[in-house]
Amino acid sequence: MDQIDAAGAVVLGASVDSVASHRAFADKYKLTYPLLSDKKGELSAALGVLKKVGPLKVSARVTFLIDA
């Protein structure tokens, strides 16, 4: 993370999971970056990573590097 910070970059995680789910996940794995709750799936859909698994909608696990 030091190299990412030194480059002026920011790490964010996002999924369609709830805020409470993100909080528990971040606590469990001691994450030091924010997790965004995309409950409506709008961000996931815009990035092309919203997937249907039966009746559920989930965000695929992918990594994006987005520049200014």
All heavy atoms as a GROMACS GRO file, in nm:
protein
  498
    1MET      N    1   0.082  -0.119   0.000
    1MET     CA    2   0.000   0.000   0.000
    1MET      C    3   0.087   0.126   0.000
    1MET      O    4   0.041   0.228  -0.049
    1MET     CB    5  -0.094   0.001   0.121
    1MET     CG    6  -0.206  -0.102   0.115
    1MET     SD    7  -0.325  -0.077  -0.016
    1MET     CE    8  -0.420   0.057   0.047
    2ASP      N    9   0.206   0.119   0.055
    2ASP     CA   10   0.293   0.236   0.057
    2ASP      C   11   0.325   0.285  -0.084
    2ASP      O   12   0.325   0.405  -0.110
    2ASP     CB   13   0.422   0.208   0.133
    2ASP     CG   14   0.398   0.189   0.283
    2ASP    OD1   15   0.295   0.237   0.333
    2ASP    OD2   16   0.484   0.128   0.348
    3GLN      N   17   0.350   0.190  -0.175
    3GLN     CA   18   0.381   0.228  -0.313
    3GLN      C   19   0.259   0.289  -0.381
    3GLN      O   20   0.273   0.383  -0.460
    3GLN     CB   21   0.429   0.107  -0.393
    3GLN     CG   22   0.565   0.058  -0.351
    3GLN     CD   23   0.605  -0.068  -0.424
    3GLN    OE1   24   0.522  -0.149  -0.462
    3GLN    NE2   25   0.734  -0.086  -0.445
    4ILE      N   26   0.144   0.239  -0.352
    4ILE     CA   27   0.021   0.294  -0.409
    4ILE      C   28   0.000   0.435  -0.358
    4ILE      O   29  -0.029   0.527  -0.436
    4ILE     CB   30  -0.100   0.203  -0.375
    4ILE    CG1   31  -0.085   0.069  -0.448
    4ILE    CG2   32  -0.231   0.270  -0.410
    4ILE    CD1   33  -0.182  -0.037  -0.405
    5ASP      N   34   0.015   0.455  -0.228
    5ASP     CA   35   0.002   0.588  -0.170
    5ASP      C   36   0.105   0.684  -0.228
    5ASP      O   37   0.073   0.798  -0.262
    5ASP     CB   38   0.018   0.583  -0.018
    5ASP     CG   39  -0.098   0.512   0.051
    5ASP    OD1   40  -0.208   0.501  -0.008
    5ASP    OD2   41  -0.077   0.465   0.165
    6ALA      N   42   0.229   0.638  -0.242
    6ALA     CA   43   0.336   0.722  -0.296
    6ALA      C   44   0.308   0.765  -0.439
    6ALA      O   45   0.349   0.873  -0.481
    6ALA     CB   46   0.470   0.649  -0.287
    7ALA      N   47   0.236   0.681  -0.513
    7ALA     CA   48   0.202   0.714  -0.652
    7ALA      C   49   0.083   0.808  -0.660
    7ALA      O   50   0.044   0.850  -0.769
    7ALA     CB   51   0.173   0.586  -0.730
    8GLY      N   52   0.024   0.840  -0.545
    8GLY     CA   53  -0.093   0.929  -0.544
    8GLY      C   54  -0.221   0.857  -0.582
    8GLY      O   55  -0.321   0.920  -0.615
    9ALA      N   56  -0.218   0.725  -0.576
    9ALA     CA   57  -0.336   0.645  -0.612
    9ALA      C   58  -0.420   0.617  -0.487
    9ALA      O   59  -0.373   0.630  -0.374
    9ALA     CB   60  -0.292   0.514  -0.676
   10VAL      N   61  -0.543   0.577  -0.512
   10VAL     CA   62  -0.637   0.544  -0.405
   10VAL      C   63  -0.694   0.406  -0.433
   10VAL      O   64  -0.729   0.374  -0.546
   10VAL     CB   65  -0.752   0.647  -0.400
   10VAL    CG1   66  -0.854   0.610  -0.296
   10VAL    CG2   67  -0.698   0.787  -0.375
   11VAL      N   68  -0.704   0.324  -0.330
   11VAL     CA   69  -0.764   0.192  -0.342
   11VAL      C   70  -0.904   0.198  -0.284
   11VAL      O   71  -0.924   0.248  -0.173
   11VAL     CB   72  -0.681   0.085  -0.266
   11VAL    CG1   73  -0.753  -0.049  -0.267
   11VAL    CG2   74  -0.543   0.073  -0.328
   12LEU      N   75  -1.001   0.149  -0.359
   12LEU     CA   76  -1.140   0.137  -0.314
   12LEU      C   77  -1.189  -0.001  -0.352
   12LEU      O   78  -1.152  -0.054  -0.455
   12LEU     CB   79  -1.229   0.241  -0.384
   12LEU     CG   80  -1.194   0.388  -0.367
   12LEU    CD1   81  -1.280   0.472  -0.460
   12LEU    CD2   82  -1.214   0.430  -0.223
   13GLY      N   83  -1.273  -0.058  -0.269
   13GLY     CA   84  -1.340  -0.182  -0.303
   13GLY      C   85  -1.488  -0.153  -0.318
   13GLY      O   86  -1.540  -0.062  -0.254
   14ALA      N   87  -1.557  -0.228  -0.402
   14ALA     CA   88  -1.701  -0.207  -0.420
   14ALA      C   89  -1.768  -0.338  -0.455
   14ALA      O   90  -1.710  -0.422  -0.525
   14ALA     CB   91  -1.725  -0.105  -0.531
   15SER      N   92  -1.888  -0.355  -0.405
   15SER     CA   93  -1.972  -0.468  -0.444
   15SER      C   94  -2.116  -0.435  -0.409
   15SER      O   95  -2.144  -0.332  -0.348
   15SER     CB   96  -1.929  -0.597  -0.373
   15SER     OG   97  -1.978  -0.601  -0.241
   16VAL      N   98  -2.206  -0.524  -0.446
   16VAL     CA   99  -2.348  -0.503  -0.417
   16VAL      C  100  -2.385  -0.544  -0.275
   16VAL      O  101  -2.501  -0.537  -0.236
   16VAL     CB  102  -2.437  -0.578  -0.520
   16VAL    CG1  103  -2.416  -0.522  -0.659
   16VAL    CG2  104  -2.411  -0.727  -0.516
   17ASP      N  105  -2.287  -0.584  -0.195
   17ASP     CA  106  -2.313  -0.622  -0.056
   17ASP      C  107  -2.350  -0.499   0.028
   17ASP      O  108  -2.318  -0.386  -0.009
   17ASP     CB  109  -2.191  -0.691   0.004
   17ASP     CG  110  -2.161  -0.824  -0.062
   17ASP    OD1  111  -2.256  -0.890  -0.109
   17ASP    OD2  112  -2.043  -0.862  -0.067
   18SER      N  113  -2.412  -0.523   0.140
   18SER     CA  114  -2.458  -0.416   0.228
   18SER      C  115  -2.341  -0.351   0.303
   18SER      O  116  -2.231  -0.408   0.312
   18SER     CB  117  -2.557  -0.471   0.331
   18SER     OG  118  -2.490  -0.557   0.421
   19VAL      N  119  -2.368  -0.236   0.360
   19VAL     CA  120  -2.269  -0.166   0.441
   19VAL      C  121  -2.227  -0.255   0.559
   19VAL      O  122  -2.109  -0.267   0.590
   19VAL     CB  123  -2.324  -0.030   0.491
   19VAL    CG1  124  -2.230   0.033   0.593
   19VAL    CG2  125  -2.346   0.064   0.373
   20ALA      N  126  -2.324  -0.319   0.623
   20ALA     CA  127  -2.294  -0.405   0.737
   20ALA      C  128  -2.204  -0.522   0.696
   20ALA      O  129  -2.110  -0.557   0.766
   20ALA     CB  130  -2.423  -0.458   0.800
   21SER      N  131  -2.231  -0.579   0.580
   21SER     CA  132  -2.150  -0.689   0.528
   21SER      C  133  -2.007  -0.641   0.501
   21SER      O  134  -1.910  -0.708   0.535
   21SER     CB  135  -2.211  -0.744   0.401
   21SER     OG  136  -2.127  -0.840   0.341
   22HIS      N  137  -1.995  -0.523   0.442
   22HIS     CA  138  -1.863  -0.466   0.415
   22HIS      C  139  -1.787  -0.440   0.545
   22HIS      O  140  -1.667  -0.466   0.553
   22HIS     CB  141  -1.874  -0.336   0.337
   22HIS     CG  142  -1.900  -0.354   0.191
   22HIS    ND1  143  -1.846  -0.455   0.117
   22HIS    CD2  144  -1.974  -0.282   0.105
   22HIS    CE1  145  -1.885  -0.445  -0.008
   22HIS    NE2  146  -1.965  -0.340  -0.018
   23ARG      N  147  -1.857  -0.389   0.644
   23ARG     CA  148  -1.792  -0.359   0.772
   23ARG      C  149  -1.736  -0.487   0.834
   23ARG      O  150  -1.621  -0.490   0.879
   23ARG     CB  151  -1.892  -0.293   0.867
   23ARG     CG  152  -1.828  -0.242   0.995
   23ARG     CD  153  -1.924  -0.160   1.080
   23ARG     NE  154  -1.963  -0.038   1.010
   23ARG     CZ  155  -2.090  -0.007   0.977
   23ARG    NH1  156  -2.189  -0.086   1.010
   23ARG    NH2  157  -2.115   0.105   0.914
   24ALA      N  158  -1.816  -0.593   0.833
   24ALA     CA  159  -1.771  -0.721   0.890
   24ALA      C  160  -1.652  -0.777   0.811
   24ALA      O  161  -1.555  -0.826   0.869
   24ALA     CB  162  -1.886  -0.821   0.891
   25PHE      N  163  -1.658  -0.768   0.678
   25PHE     CA  164  -1.550  -0.816   0.591
   25PHE      C  165  -1.422  -0.738   0.617
   25PHE      O  166  -1.314  -0.796   0.632
   25PHE     CB  167  -1.593  -0.804   0.445
   25PHE     CG  168  -1.495  -0.860   0.347
   25PHE    CD1  169  -1.494  -0.995   0.315
   25PHE    CD2  170  -1.403  -0.777   0.283
   25PHE    CE1  171  -1.404  -1.047   0.223
   25PHE    CE2  172  -1.313  -0.828   0.190
   25PHE     CZ  173  -1.314  -0.962   0.161
   26ALA      N  174  -1.434  -0.605   0.622
   26ALA     CA  175  -1.317  -0.520   0.645
   26ALA      C  176  -1.256  -0.547   0.783
   26ALA      O  177  -1.133  -0.551   0.796
   26ALA     CB  178  -1.356  -0.373   0.633
   27ASP      N  179  -1.340  -0.566   0.882
   27ASP     CA  180  -1.290  -0.597   1.017
   27ASP      C  181  -1.219  -0.732   1.019
   27ASP      O  182  -1.111  -0.746   1.075
   27ASP     CB  183  -1.403  -0.596   1.119
   27ASP     CG  184  -1.457  -0.457   1.148
   27ASP    OD1  185  -1.390  -0.357   1.109
   27ASP    OD2  186  -1.565  -0.447   1.207
   28LYS      N  187  -1.281  -0.831   0.957
   28LYS     CA  188  -1.226  -0.967   0.956
   28LYS      C  189  -1.088  -0.970   0.891
   28LYS      O  190  -0.996  -1.035   0.940
   28LYS     CB  191  -1.320  -1.061   0.882
   28LYS     CG  192  -1.269  -1.204   0.875
   28LYS     CD  193  -1.369  -1.295   0.805
   28LYS     CE  194  -1.317  -1.438   0.799
   28LYS     NZ  195  -1.416  -1.528   0.736
   29TYR      N  196  -1.073  -0.899   0.778
   29TYR     CA  197  -0.947  -0.904   0.704
   29TYR      C  198  -0.858  -0.782   0.728
   29TYR      O  199  -0.758  -0.763   0.661
   29TYR     CB  200  -0.976  -0.921   0.555
   29TYR     CG  201  -1.036  -1.056   0.527
   29TYR    CD1  202  -1.173  -1.070   0.505
   29TYR    CD2  203  -0.958  -1.171   0.528
   29TYR    CE1  204  -1.229  -1.195   0.481
   29TYR    CE2  205  -1.013  -1.296   0.505
   29TYR     CZ  206  -1.148  -1.307   0.482
   29TYR     OH  207  -1.203  -1.431   0.461
   30LYS      N  208  -0.898  -0.698   0.823
   30LYS     CA  209  -0.820  -0.580   0.863
   30LYS      C  210  -0.784  -0.492   0.742
   30LYS      O  211  -0.669  -0.451   0.725
   30LYS     CB  212  -0.696  -0.622   0.940
   30LYS     CG  213  -0.729  -0.695   1.069
   30LYS     CD  214  -0.605  -0.741   1.141
   30LYS     CE  215  -0.629  -0.813   1.270
   30LYS     NZ  216  -0.750  -0.882   1.296
   31LEU      N  217  -0.884  -0.464   0.661
   31LEU     CA  218  -0.861  -0.381   0.543
   31LEU      C  219  -0.836  -0.238   0.584
   31LEU      O  220  -0.894  -0.187   0.680
   31LEU     CB  221  -0.982  -0.388   0.450
   31LEU     CG  222  -1.019  -0.525   0.397
   31LEU    CD1  223  -1.136  -0.515   0.300
   31LEU    CD2  224  -0.901  -0.593   0.330
   32THR      N  225  -0.750  -0.171   0.508
   32THR     CA  226  -0.716  -0.032   0.539
   32THR      C  227  -0.770   0.063   0.434
   32THR      O  228  -0.734   0.180   0.433
   32THR     CB  229  -0.563  -0.017   0.548
   32THR    OG1  230  -0.505  -0.057   0.423
   32THR    CG2  231  -0.506  -0.101   0.660
   33TYR      N  232  -0.855   0.014   0.345
   33TYR     CA  233  -0.914   0.099   0.242
   33TYR      C  234  -1.065   0.088   0.248
   33TYR      O  235  -1.121  -0.011   0.297
   33TYR     CB  236  -0.862   0.061   0.102
   33TYR     CG  237  -0.876  -0.085   0.068
   33TYR    CD1  238  -0.993  -0.133   0.012
   33TYR    CD2  239  -0.773  -0.174   0.093
   33TYR    CE1  240  -1.007  -0.268  -0.019
   33TYR    CE2  241  -0.786  -0.308   0.062
   33TYR     CZ  242  -0.902  -0.354   0.006
   33TYR     OH  243  -0.916  -0.487  -0.023
   34PRO      N  244  -1.137   0.189   0.197
   34PRO     CA  245  -1.282   0.189   0.204
   34PRO      C  246  -1.346   0.087   0.109
   34PRO      O  247  -1.294   0.060   0.001
   34PRO     CB  248  -1.322   0.330   0.159
   34PRO     CG  249  -1.197   0.409   0.153
   34PRO     CD  250  -1.083   0.314   0.145
   35LEU      N  251  -1.460   0.035   0.153
   35LEU     CA  252  -1.543  -0.051   0.069
   35LEU      C  253  -1.673   0.024   0.042
   35LEU      O  254  -1.736   0.075   0.134
   35LEU     CB  255  -1.573  -0.184   0.140
   35LEU     CG  256  -1.452  -0.270   0.173
   35LEU    CD1  257  -1.496  -0.395   0.249
   35LEU    CD2  258  -1.377  -0.309   0.046
   36LEU      N  259  -1.712   0.029  -0.083
   36LEU     CA  260  -1.832   0.101  -0.123
   36LEU      C  261  -1.946   0.002  -0.143
   36LEU      O  262  -1.930  -0.100  -0.210
   36LEU     CB  263  -1.808   0.176  -0.254
   36LEU     CG  264  -1.683   0.265  -0.258
   36LEU    CD1  265  -1.666   0.325  -0.396
   36LEU    CD2  266  -1.692   0.372  -0.152
   37SER      N  267  -2.061   0.032  -0.086
   37SER     CA  268  -2.178  -0.053  -0.102
   37SER      C  269  -2.258  -0.005  -0.222
   37SER      O  270  -2.316   0.103  -0.221
   37SER     CB  271  -2.265  -0.050   0.024
   37SER     OG  272  -2.380  -0.130   0.006
   38ASP      N  273  -2.260  -0.086  -0.326
   38ASP     CA  274  -2.330  -0.055  -0.451
   38ASP      C  275  -2.460  -0.136  -0.452
   38ASP      O  276  -2.484  -0.219  -0.538
   38ASP     CB  277  -2.238  -0.094  -0.569
   38ASP     CG  278  -2.299  -0.067  -0.704
   38ASP    OD1  279  -2.383   0.024  -0.716
   38ASP    OD2  280  -2.264  -0.140  -0.799
   39LYS      N  281  -2.544  -0.113  -0.352
   39LYS     CA  282  -2.663  -0.194  -0.328
   39LYS      C  283  -2.754  -0.204  -0.450
   39LYS      O  284  -2.812  -0.308  -0.477
   39LYS     CB  285  -2.738  -0.137  -0.208
   39LYS     CG  286  -2.828  -0.233  -0.139
   39LYS     CD  287  -2.749  -0.346  -0.074
   39LYS     CE  288  -2.848  -0.438  -0.006
   39LYS     NZ  289  -2.815  -0.576  -0.009
   40LYS      N  290  -2.766  -0.096  -0.527
   40LYS     CA  291  -2.852  -0.099  -0.646
   40LYS      C  292  -2.781  -0.159  -0.767
   40LYS      O  293  -2.842  -0.181  -0.870
   40LYS     CB  294  -2.900   0.042  -0.679
   40LYS     CG  295  -2.994   0.100  -0.575
   40LYS     CD  296  -3.038   0.238  -0.616
   40LYS     CE  297  -3.128   0.300  -0.511
   40LYS     NZ  298  -3.169   0.436  -0.550
   41GLY      N  299  -2.650  -0.180  -0.757
   41GLY     CA  300  -2.574  -0.238  -0.867
   41GLY      C  301  -2.543  -0.143  -0.980
   41GLY      O  302  -2.498  -0.185  -1.087
   42GLU      N  303  -2.561  -0.015  -0.957
   42GLU     CA  304  -2.539   0.083  -1.064
   42GLU      C  305  -2.393   0.093  -1.107
   42GLU      O  306  -2.363   0.096  -1.226
   42GLU     CB  307  -2.592   0.220  -1.021
   42GLU     CG  308  -2.743   0.221  -1.004
   42GLU     CD  309  -2.796   0.347  -0.938
   42GLU    OE1  310  -2.718   0.417  -0.869
   42GLU    OE2  311  -2.916   0.374  -0.954
   43LEU      N  312  -2.303   0.100  -1.010
   43LEU     CA  313  -2.160   0.106  -1.042
   43LEU      C  314  -2.116  -0.024  -1.109
   43LEU      O  315  -2.048  -0.022  -1.212
   43LEU     CB  316  -2.076   0.132  -0.917
   43LEU     CG  317  -1.924   0.129  -0.935
   43LEU    CD1  318  -1.880   0.238  -1.032
   43LEU    CD2  319  -1.854   0.142  -0.802
   44SER      N  320  -2.156  -0.136  -1.052
   44SER     CA  321  -2.119  -0.267  -1.107
   44SER      C  322  -2.168  -0.282  -1.251
   44SER      O  323  -2.096  -0.331  -1.338
   44SER     CB  324  -2.175  -0.379  -1.020
   44SER     OG  325  -2.121  -0.373  -0.890
   45ALA      N  326  -2.291  -0.238  -1.277
   45ALA     CA  327  -2.346  -0.245  -1.412
   45ALA      C  328  -2.268  -0.154  -1.507
   45ALA      O  329  -2.235  -0.194  -1.619
   45ALA     CB  330  -2.494  -0.209  -1.412
   46ALA      N  331  -2.238  -0.033  -1.462
   46ALA     CA  332  -2.164   0.062  -1.546
   46ALA      C  333  -2.025   0.010  -1.582
   46ALA      O  334  -1.975   0.036  -1.691
   46ALA     CB  335  -2.153   0.198  -1.476
   47LEU      N  336  -1.965  -0.067  -1.490
   47LEU     CA  337  -1.832  -0.123  -1.515
   47LEU      C  338  -1.839  -0.258  -1.585
   47LEU      O  339  -1.735  -0.318  -1.616
   47LEU     CB  340  -1.755  -0.136  -1.383
   47LEU     CG  341  -1.720  -0.004  -1.314
   47LEU    CD1  342  -1.661  -0.031  -1.176
   47LEU    CD2  343  -1.626   0.079  -1.398
   48GLY      N  344  -1.959  -0.308  -1.608
   48GLY     CA  345  -1.976  -0.434  -1.680
   48GLY      C  346  -1.945  -0.558  -1.597
   48GLY      O  347  -1.913  -0.662  -1.652
   49VAL      N  348  -1.956  -0.546  -1.465
   49VAL     CA  349  -1.921  -0.659  -1.378
   49VAL      C  350  -2.040  -0.712  -1.298
   49VAL      O  351  -2.023  -0.798  -1.212
   49VAL     CB  352  -1.803  -0.625  -1.284
   49VAL    CG1  353  -1.679  -0.591  -1.364
   49VAL    CG2  354  -1.839  -0.511  -1.189
   50LEU      N  355  -2.160  -0.662  -1.325
   50LEU     CA  356  -2.278  -0.710  -1.254
   50LEU      C  357  -2.322  -0.840  -1.318
   50LEU      O  358  -2.345  -0.848  -1.438
   50LEU     CB  359  -2.391  -0.607  -1.261
   50LEU     CG  360  -2.513  -0.635  -1.175
   50LEU    CD1  361  -2.476  -0.637  -1.028
   50LEU    CD2  362  -2.622  -0.532  -1.200
   51LYS      N  363  -2.329  -0.944  -1.237
   51LYS     CA  364  -2.362  -1.078  -1.286
   51LYS      C  365  -2.484  -1.131  -1.212
   51LYS      O  366  -2.506  -1.098  -1.096
   51LYS     CB  367  -2.244  -1.175  -1.264
   51LYS     CG  368  -2.112  -1.127  -1.318
   51LYS     CD  369  -2.114  -1.121  -1.468
   51LYS     CE  370  -1.979  -1.068  -1.519
   51LYS     NZ  371  -1.983  -1.029  -1.656
   52LYS      N  372  -2.563  -1.213  -1.280
   52LYS     CA  373  -2.676  -1.280  -1.216
   52LYS      C  374  -2.636  -1.423  -1.182
   52LYS      O  375  -2.581  -1.494  -1.265
   52LYS     CB  376  -2.797  -1.280  -1.308
   52LYS     CG  377  -2.866  -1.147  -1.318
   52LYS     CD  378  -2.999  -1.160  -1.389
   52LYS     CE  379  -3.070  -1.026  -1.386
   52LYS     NZ  380  -3.206  -1.037  -1.438
   53VAL      N  381  -2.665  -1.461  -1.059
   53VAL     CA  382  -2.643  -1.598  -1.013
   53VAL      C  383  -2.779  -1.644  -0.961
   53VAL      O  384  -2.814  -1.611  -0.847
   53VAL     CB  385  -2.534  -1.606  -0.905
   53VAL    CG1  386  -2.517  -1.748  -0.856
   53VAL    CG2  387  -2.402  -1.550  -0.955
   54GLY      N  388  -2.855  -1.711  -1.044
   54GLY     CA  389  -2.993  -1.743  -1.008
   54GLY      C  390  -3.069  -1.614  -0.988
   54GLY      O  391  -3.061  -1.523  -1.071
   55PRO      N  392  -3.137  -1.601  -0.875
   55PRO     CA  393  -3.213  -1.478  -0.850
   55PRO      C  394  -3.128  -1.363  -0.794
   55PRO      O  395  -3.176  -1.252  -0.778
   55PRO     CB  396  -3.317  -1.522  -0.747
   55PRO     CG  397  -3.248  -1.631  -0.671
   55PRO     CD  398  -3.163  -1.703  -0.774
   56LEU      N  399  -3.002  -1.390  -0.766
   56LEU     CA  400  -2.914  -1.291  -0.704
   56LEU      C  401  -2.835  -1.213  -0.808
   56LEU      O  402  -2.802  -1.264  -0.914
   56LEU     CB  403  -2.815  -1.358  -0.609
   56LEU     CG  404  -2.874  -1.439  -0.494
   56LEU    CD1  405  -2.763  -1.508  -0.418
   56LEU    CD2  406  -2.956  -1.351  -0.402
   57LYS      N  407  -2.801  -1.090  -0.774
   57LYS     CA  408  -2.709  -1.011  -0.854
   57LYS      C  409  -2.582  -0.993  -0.772
   57LYS      O  410  -2.589  -0.958  -0.654
   57LYS     CB  411  -2.769  -0.875  -0.889
   57LYS     CG  412  -2.885  -0.884  -0.986
   57LYS     CD  413  -2.936  -0.748  -1.021
   57LYS     CE  414  -3.052  -0.759  -1.118
   57LYS     NZ  415  -3.108  -0.628  -1.152
   58VAL      N  416  -2.468  -1.019  -0.833
   58VAL     CA  417  -2.340  -1.008  -0.764
   58VAL      C  418  -2.243  -0.928  -0.850
   58VAL      O  419  -2.260  -0.918  -0.972
   58VAL     CB  420  -2.279  -1.146  -0.731
   58VAL    CG1  421  -2.370  -1.224  -0.637
   58VAL    CG2  422  -2.253  -1.225  -0.856
   59SER      N  423  -2.142  -0.876  -0.788
   59SER     CA  424  -2.034  -0.807  -0.859
   59SER      C  425  -1.921  -0.906  -0.880
   59SER      O  426  -1.875  -0.968  -0.784
   59SER     CB  427  -1.981  -0.689  -0.777
   59SER     OG  428  -2.083  -0.596  -0.752
   60ALA      N  429  -1.877  -0.923  -1.005
   60ALA     CA  430  -1.763  -1.010  -1.032
   60ALA      C  431  -1.639  -0.949  -0.965
   60ALA      O  432  -1.629  -0.827  -0.947
   60ALA     CB  433  -1.741  -1.022  -1.182
   61ARG      N  434  -1.545  -1.034  -0.928
   61ARG     CA  435  -1.422  -0.986  -0.865
   61ARG      C  436  -1.321  -0.952  -0.974
   61ARG      O  437  -1.266  -1.041  -1.038
   61ARG     CB  438  -1.367  -1.092  -0.771
   61ARG     CG  439  -1.455  -1.112  -0.652
   61ARG     CD  440  -1.396  -1.208  -0.555
   61ARG     NE  441  -1.485  -1.222  -0.441
   61ARG     CZ  442  -1.462  -1.300  -0.339
   61ARG    NH1  443  -1.352  -1.372  -0.336
   61ARG    NH2  444  -1.548  -1.307  -0.240
   62VAL      N  445  -1.302  -0.825  -0.993
   62VAL     CA  446  -1.208  -0.775  -1.094
   62VAL      C  447  -1.132  -0.656  -1.035
   62VAL      O  448  -1.170  -0.601  -0.933
   62VAL     CB  449  -1.280  -0.732  -1.223
   62VAL    CG1  450  -1.352  -0.848  -1.288
   62VAL    CG2  451  -1.378  -0.622  -1.198
   63THR      N  452  -1.025  -0.619  -1.102
   63THR     CA  453  -0.946  -0.504  -1.062
   63THR      C  454  -0.942  -0.405  -1.177
   63THR      O  455  -0.920  -0.443  -1.292
   63THR     CB  456  -0.802  -0.547  -1.028
   63THR    OG1  457  -0.807  -0.644  -0.923
   63THR    CG2  458  -0.718  -0.429  -0.986
   64PHE      N  459  -0.964  -0.279  -1.146
   64PHE     CA  460  -0.955  -0.171  -1.244
   64PHE      C  461  -0.851  -0.072  -1.198
   64PHE      O  462  -0.843  -0.041  -1.078
   64PHE     CB  463  -1.088  -0.095  -1.256
   64PHE     CG  464  -1.199  -0.174  -1.318
   64PHE    CD1  465  -1.292  -0.239  -1.240
   64PHE    CD2  466  -1.211  -0.181  -1.456
   64PHE    CE1  467  -1.396  -0.311  -1.296
   64PHE    CE2  468  -1.314  -0.253  -1.514
   64PHE     CZ  469  -1.407  -0.318  -1.434
   65LEU      N  470  -0.775  -0.020  -1.290
   65LEU     CA  471  -0.687   0.094  -1.266
   65LEU      C  472  -0.746   0.207  -1.347
   65LEU      O  473  -0.756   0.198  -1.469
   65LEU     CB  474  -0.544   0.066  -1.310
   65LEU     CG  475  -0.472  -0.046  -1.237
   65LEU    CD1  476  -0.336  -0.069  -1.299
   65LEU    CD2  477  -0.458  -0.014  -1.090
   66ILE      N  478  -0.787   0.313  -1.280
   66ILE     CA  479  -0.854   0.426  -1.346
   66ILE      C  480  -0.769   0.549  -1.324
   66ILE      O  481  -0.740   0.586  -1.210
   66ILE     CB  482  -0.995   0.446  -1.288
   66ILE    CG1  483  -1.076   0.316  -1.302
   66ILE    CG2  484  -1.065   0.562  -1.357
   66ILE    CD1  485  -1.207   0.315  -1.228
   67ASP      N  486  -0.732   0.613  -1.434
   67ASP     CA  487  -0.650   0.734  -1.419
   67ASP      C  488  -0.738   0.858  -1.421
   67ASP      O  489  -0.860   0.851  -1.441
   67ASP     CB  490  -0.541   0.742  -1.526
   67ASP     CG  491  -0.594   0.762  -1.667
   67ASP    OD1  492  -0.715   0.786  -1.682
   67ASP    OD2  493  -0.516   0.752  -1.761
   68ALA      N  494  -0.675   0.970  -1.394
   68ALA     CA  495  -0.747   1.096  -1.390
   68ALA      C  496  -0.812   1.126  -1.522
   68ALA      O  497  -0.914   1.186  -1.533
   68ALA     CB  498  -0.654   1.209  -1.350
   0.00000   0.00000   0.00000
